[in-house]
Amino acid sequence: MAESHYSRQELFILRNHIPVDSLIKKLEIPSKMIEGHFRFCCPVCNEFNASINPKTNLARCFDCRKNYNTIDLVMLVKGSNFIQSVNFLQRFHDRKEESVSPNPLPTERPSAQPVSIGEIFKAMGTAGGSVSKNQKANDNQPFNQLNERIIQLEQKVVYLTQKLKVIELNS
């Protein structure tokens, strides 16, 4: 039976680690470079005025004003539901990782798999200091702010890693 629950991290990886332009090519959506910009045929309005933003790894049609992430694109183009689309993207991601590295990222996290600093803090129940037994559970505002900042930094690292891979492939 297909997995019907995915962690935030798994979905983040599928939306951000799979370059949307590679997915568009895999899905065989008509695309081309126009004036230095990657353009593709919008699967909704069929106009060739859709483009990608590599910084956010999102696609947008400027005619019908529809935005797409990788999951949205698979659902729309393949006519699949969310679970089927996520499973497709997991297989696509695993194949791409195998071609880049001999050790692809597993979908299940073994104990040796790296975890984010935010997850470590969350597991510890603190943002770096010790928590007294009398501290209220809702007194986590500094932790939440720190965790959000860590998530933003992780996203920037993912973006820079993608850029480095593109530079490597073009070299």
Backbone torsions as a table, in degrees:
resi	resn	phi	psi	omega
1	MET	NA	142.2	-178.3
2	ALA	-71.0	145.3	178.1
3	GLU	-68.4	133.6	-177.3
4	SER	-113.0	1.8	177.0
5	HIS	-128.6	127.6	-179.0
6	TYR	-124.0	140.8	179.4
7	SER	-71.9	160.6	176.7
8	ARG	-59.0	-38.3	-178.8
9	GLN	-65.8	-42.1	178.7
10	GLU	-60.9	-45.0	-179.4
11	LEU	-68.2	-37.5	176.9
12	PHE	-59.8	-44.5	179.8
13	ILE	-61.5	-44.7	-178.1
14	LEU	-67.7	-32.7	178.8
15	ARG	-81.1	-27.1	-170.9
16	ASN	-115.9	-21.4	-178.0
17	HIS	-94.9	-12.9	176.0
18	ILE	-99.4	109.6	-180.0
19	PRO	-59.6	128.1	-174.3
20	VAL	-61.4	-31.3	178.2
21	ASP	-67.4	-36.5	176.2
22	SER	-65.2	-38.9	178.8
23	LEU	-66.2	-41.3	178.9
24	ILE	-59.7	-41.5	177.2
25	LYS	-66.2	-41.7	179.1
26	LYS	-61.9	-39.2	-179.8
27	LEU	-79.0	-0.5	178.5
28	GLU	58.7	38.4	172.7
29	ILE	-80.2	129.1	-180.0
30	PRO	-55.0	130.3	-177.7
31	SER	-150.1	160.4	175.8
32	LYS	-166.5	164.3	175.6
33	MET	-88.6	127.0	177.9
34	ILE	-127.5	117.5	179.6
35	GLU	51.4	41.3	177.3
36	GLY	80.3	6.2	179.8
37	HIS	-118.6	138.4	177.1
38	PHE	-76.1	120.7	179.2
39	ARG	-120.5	150.3	177.3
40	PHE	-145.1	164.9	-179.6
41	CYS	-80.8	122.5	-178.7
42	CYS	-64.6	128.0	-179.9
43	PRO	-71.2	-10.8	179.3
44	VAL	-92.8	-55.9	-174.8
45	CYS	-101.4	-5.4	179.0
46	ASN	61.2	22.5	174.4
47	GLU	-93.3	151.3	-178.0
48	PHE	-94.7	45.6	-178.9
49	ASN	-123.2	37.1	177.6
50	ALA	-110.6	144.9	-176.2
51	SER	-142.7	172.2	178.8
52	ILE	-117.3	156.4	172.7
53	ASN	-115.6	104.3	-177.4
54	PRO	-62.5	-25.5	-180.0
55	LYS	-66.7	-36.2	-178.4
56	THR	-105.4	-9.2	-176.1
57	ASN	58.2	38.9	177.7
58	LEU	-119.7	157.2	176.2
59	ALA	-116.4	153.2	-179.9
60	ARG	-147.6	136.6	171.7
61	CYS	-95.8	127.1	-177.7
62	PHE	-86.9	-8.3	175.4
63	ASP	-87.7	-56.7	-178.6
64	CYS	-90.0	-4.4	176.0
65	ARG	62.0	31.8	178.8
66	LYS	-94.0	136.3	175.5
67	ASN	-104.1	146.5	-178.8
68	TYR	-134.7	139.3	163.4
69	ASN	-106.4	-178.3	-175.7
70	THR	-61.9	-40.2	-179.2
71	ILE	-66.1	-44.2	178.6
72	ASP	-57.7	-44.2	-178.3
73	LEU	-61.6	-45.5	-179.3
74	VAL	-63.6	-44.6	-180.0
75	MET	-58.7	-43.7	-176.8
76	LEU	-71.4	-50.0	-174.7
77	VAL	-71.2	-42.4	-177.4
78	LYS	-88.5	-10.2	-178.1
79	GLY	66.9	30.3	-176.9
80	SER	-101.4	163.6	176.2
81	ASN	-84.3	179.4	-175.6
82	PHE	-58.9	-49.1	-176.7
83	ILE	-63.1	-45.4	178.4
84	GLN	-61.6	-39.2	-179.8
85	SER	-66.8	-42.8	178.6
86	VAL	-64.3	-41.6	178.1
87	ASN	-62.0	-42.2	176.8
88	PHE	-59.6	-46.8	-178.8
89	LEU	-65.9	-35.0	176.9
90	GLN	-62.7	-44.2	178.5
91	ARG	-64.5	-42.4	179.3
92	PHE	-63.5	-43.4	179.6
93	HIS	-64.4	-43.8	180.0
94	ASP	-62.1	-40.5	178.3
95	ARG	-65.9	-40.6	179.0
96	LYS	-65.6	-39.8	179.2
97	GLU	-65.9	-38.5	179.3
98	GLU	-63.1	-35.9	-179.0
99	SER	-76.2	-22.9	179.6
100	VAL	-91.7	-37.9	-172.9
101	SER	-139.9	146.0	179.0
102	PRO	-70.6	-15.0	-179.4
103	ASN	-117.7	89.2	-178.8
104	PRO	-67.0	158.1	176.9
105	LEU	-71.4	125.8	177.9
106	PRO	-76.3	157.3	176.6
107	THR	-79.0	-27.8	173.8
108	GLU	-96.1	140.5	-177.1
109	ARG	-93.0	108.6	173.7
110	PRO	-71.9	168.9	-176.7
111	SER	-61.9	-24.6	-179.3
112	ALA	-85.0	-8.3	-179.4
113	GLN	-68.5	134.8	179.1
114	PRO	-62.5	146.7	175.8
115	VAL	-122.9	157.6	-179.8
116	SER	-74.1	157.0	177.5
117	ILE	-61.4	-37.6	179.1
118	GLY	-59.9	-40.0	178.1
119	GLU	-66.9	-36.3	177.8
120	ILE	-64.4	-46.8	178.6
121	PHE	-60.6	-41.0	-179.3
122	LYS	-62.5	-43.2	179.1
123	ALA	-64.0	-34.2	178.6
124	MET	-77.4	-20.4	-178.7
125	GLY	79.7	19.9	-177.7
126	THR	-152.6	165.6	176.6
127	ALA	-101.9	36.5	175.0
128	GLY	121.1	-24.4	179.6
129	GLY	-108.0	175.2	179.1
130	SER	-84.0	148.6	-179.4
131	VAL	-103.6	126.6	178.1
132	SER	-75.8	156.4	-179.0
133	LYS	-64.7	-24.6	-178.1
134	ASN	-86.1	-6.7	-178.3
135	GLN	-69.7	134.6	-178.1
136	LYS	-72.8	150.9	-179.1
137	ALA	-67.2	-30.4	-177.7
138	ASN	-86.6	8.1	179.6
139	ASP	-92.5	46.8	-174.7
140	ASN	-110.3	17.0	-177.1
141	GLN	-58.1	-46.7	177.4
142	PRO	-60.1	-39.3	178.0
143	PHE	-62.4	-45.6	-179.0
144	ASN	-62.6	-40.7	178.0
145	GLN	-64.6	-43.2	178.6
146	LEU	-63.8	-43.7	-179.8
147	ASN	-62.1	-42.2	178.1
148	GLU	-62.7	-40.2	178.9
149	ARG	-65.3	-40.5	178.1
150	ILE	-63.0	-42.3	178.7
151	ILE	-61.7	-42.6	178.0
152	GLN	-61.6	-42.9	178.8
153	LEU	-65.1	-40.7	177.3
154	GLU	-61.4	-40.0	178.8
155	GLN	-63.7	-38.8	177.8
156	LYS	-66.2	-38.7	177.2
157	VAL	-63.2	-42.3	177.9
158	VAL	-60.5	-45.2	179.9
159	TYR	-60.6	-46.9	-179.8
160	LEU	-64.5	-36.5	176.9
161	THR	-63.1	-42.4	177.5
162	GLN	-61.8	-42.7	179.4
163	LYS	-62.0	-41.8	178.8
164	LEU	-63.1	-39.5	178.2
165	LYS	-63.3	-40.9	178.7
166	VAL	-64.0	-42.1	178.8
167	ILE	-63.3	-42.3	178.5
168	GLU	-61.0	-44.3	-178.2
169	LEU	-67.4	-32.3	-179.9
170	ASN	-83.5	-8.3	-178.8
171	SER	-84.5	NA	NA
